[in-house]
Amino acid sequence: MPNLLEMAAEIVASHASTTPMTKEELIAELNDLHQALVAIENGTAQETAMEDEEAAQIPAVSRKKAFGKDKVICMICGKAMKTLARHLKTAHGMTASEYRKQFDIPRTQPLAARAYSESRRQMAIDRGLGDNLAKARAERGKSKTKK
């Protein structure tokens, strides 16, 4: 039977094969996972889970630093990306509204990088999506008045 370190290394290797990770992230994940396996083996996993919940309330970065021009940083784990919605769902099992509530983020604050939002907006303008939407709404309005 493999020891705990071998099991942790196998799990982290499997995760790293599907997720791009830096050397530091690999080492940190291996360390965290090994500690979790040791805690489970010793029967102290429940206490560790309570400590993790308390630590989750403390943001990894400040709200001011979390929302930048080119990236948005998750206040839970500190990872940077263009948008948060998918990351929150897959990595933390929470919705955007739960995230906003946990860190007191106003609804007016987008959970996407400003540069990313602007590029998507410009792409929609270039493709004429707003005009197409207006035409579709006008057609739908005409068909409802004829009935």
N, C-alpha and C positions, 0 to 999 in steps of 0.2 A: 504494500500500500504506500502511495507517495506521501511524503511529509507535507506539512502545511505550506512551506515556502515553494515547493514544486507545484502544488495545487494553485497557489496564488499566481505563480509565473505562467502557468498554463492558461488561466482565466484572462490575465492581462494580455498575453500574446494573442488570444482569440479576439479580444476587444480591439487591440491595436491593428489587427489585420483588416478591420472594417472601418476604423476611425483614424484619421491622421492625428498623430500625437508627437509632441516634442520629447526629447530625451528626459527633460525634467518632469513632464507630465507622466511619462511611463514609470519613472522611478517613484514619483509620489503615489500613483495609483497602485503600484506593486506594494509599497509600504502600507498604504491604507487598507488594502485588501488582506494583506498578511495579518495586520493587527485585528481586523474584523474576524478572520478565521480563528485566530488565537482566542479572542474574546468569546466566540461561539463555543469553542472547545472547553474553555474554562467556565462557561456558564455565566459570564458577565456581559453578554451581548445586550441584555435589556438595559443595563445601566449606561452602556455606550450609546444606545439609541436615544436615551433621554438627553445625554450630553450633546449629541448631534442636533437634536431638535432645538436646544437652547442656542447652539452656535449658528443654526440656520436663521435665527432672528437678526443676527448681526450681519449687515451687508458686507460683501467682499470689497466693494468700492463705493464711494459716495455717489449720490444721485447726480451731482454735477459732472463727475468724471464718467458716469455710466453712459451718457447720451452724447456722443461726439458726432462730428461731421461725417466721417468715413466708417465708423463702427459703433455698435452698441455693445456694452459690456453687461453680461448677466450679473446681477447683484447677489445672486446666490452662490455661484461657483467661480465667477471672475473670468469666464471665457468671453472672447470678443467675436462678434459676427455682424452681419448686415441687418438681420431681423431676428427678433426674439421669440415670436409666437411658436414656431415649430420646435425650437430648442426647449422652451418651457414645457411643452407637452411631452416630448420624448425623454428629456433628461430629468425633469423634475416632476412630471405628472401633474402639472397645474395649468390653469387657463390664464390668459392675459389679465382678466379682471381679478383673479386671486392674487396674481403677482403685484398688480397695482395696489391692491388693498394691503398686502403684506408690507410693502415699502412706501406706502402713502404717495403714490405717483398719480398726478392728476390725469383725468381722461383726455385732456387736450395734448398731453405729451405722447407723441407717436413712439411705438416700440420698434422703430426701424431707423437706420442711419439716415440723416438728412440727404446726403449725396445719393444714396440708393433710391430714396423716395423721389427725388428730383429727376433722376435718370429714368425711372419708370413713368413719371408724369410726362416727360419730354417724349418718350417713346409712344405713349398713348396719343399725344398731340400730333406727332409725325404720322401716325397711322390713321388719324382722323376718327378715333374711337368715340370721342365726344360728339362729333357730328352724326355718326351712325346711331348713337344712343338717342339723340334728339329726334332723328327721323323715325326711329322705331317707336318712340313714345308718341309722336304725332300721329303715326299710322294707327296705333292702338287706340288713341283718343277718338279718331275718326270712326273706327269700327264700333266702338261702344256707343257713340251717339246715333249711329244708323239703326241700331237694334231697338 
